[in-house]
Amino acid sequence: MQVKVTARHFEPRPSLHDAAVAAAESFDKFVDGIISVDVIMSLETETSKMVEFIMHVHGHTLVGRAETDDFFKSIAEASDNIERQIRKMKTKEHRPIRTAQHDSNDF
């Protein structure tokens, strides 16, 4: 899995960069076959810090975004959004396919 971290309008501290990478790598325990995760951290204003995870897996693109007053809080909320989407994606994949049942007398 490839993790790319981008910071817009600021230079992140090493601890912030490491927290973003750790959160992205934690998605691996929920689903196999993750191709890449892009982490975009943006300083919108002094009180508004946005984090966005863009994950590419099995032909799907999942996007989790959060904007709070702290980057670490934004990382936690955005990663929770991705984890929720992974669970939803996995339940849809495992749902049985419904087929129309025809009575042999209908034809």
N, C-alpha and C positions, 0 to 999 in steps of 0.2 A: 504494500500500500504506500502510495506517495502522498505526503502531507506538505502543502505549500502555505506559508503564512505571509500575509501581506498587511502592512500597517499604513494607513492613510492619514496624513496630516500630523504624524508624530513618530518618534523613535521608541519602540517598546523596550521595557526593561527585560533583562534575560528571564526573570521569574515569570513575567507575563507571557513571553514567547513559549517558555516551557509548559506553562499551564494550558495554553491553546493546543500545543502539540499533544500533550497527554490526554486532553479531552477528545481530540480527533482519533488518537490511537485506541481509545476506550471503545469506540464504535465496533471495533473488530470482534469484541466478545459477544455482540448481538447478532452479527450477520457475517458470513464468509464471502469472499470474493469482492471486497471493496477495491475499486480501481484507484481512486484518488479522493482526497479531501482537500478542499481549498478553504482556508480560514482567512476572513477579511475582517480586520479590526479598524474601526474608523472613529476618529475624534470629531464628532459633529460640532459640539460646543463644549465648554468647560464642564457642564453638568450632564452632557449627553454622550454616552460612549456606546457605540454599536458594534456588535460582533455577529458575523454571519458565517455559517458552515455550509458549504456546497459539497455534497457527497455524491460520487458516481459509483453505482453498484448495479450489476446485473441488468443493464439496460434502463435503469431508473436514475433520475437525478433528484435527490432530496435536498431541500433547502431549509435550514433553521436559522432564524434571525431573532435577536433580542437587543433592546436598547434600554439601558439603565444608567445610573449615575456612577457605576463602578465597572471596570472591565472584567474583573473576576466574576461578578454577579452576572454580567452579560454572557460570559462564556458558559456558566452553569445553566442559565436559562435556554440559551441557543442549543446546547448539547442535549438538554432535556427534550426540546422540540424535535430534534433529529431522532432521538431514541423512541419517542412516541410514533413518529412516522415509520421507523423500522418495524416496530411491532405491528402497526396497521398493515404495512406491506406484506409482512410474513403471514398474517392471518388471511389476507386476500389470496395469497399463493396457495394456501393449504385448504381453501374452501372447495368442497366437492362441486363438480360441474353439474348443473341441472340439465336434464334432458327431458324432452317431451315424451311422455309415454302414450303410445297409441294402442288402441284396442284393435285386435286383428279384424274385427268386424267393420271397422271404419272404412276399409278400402274396398 
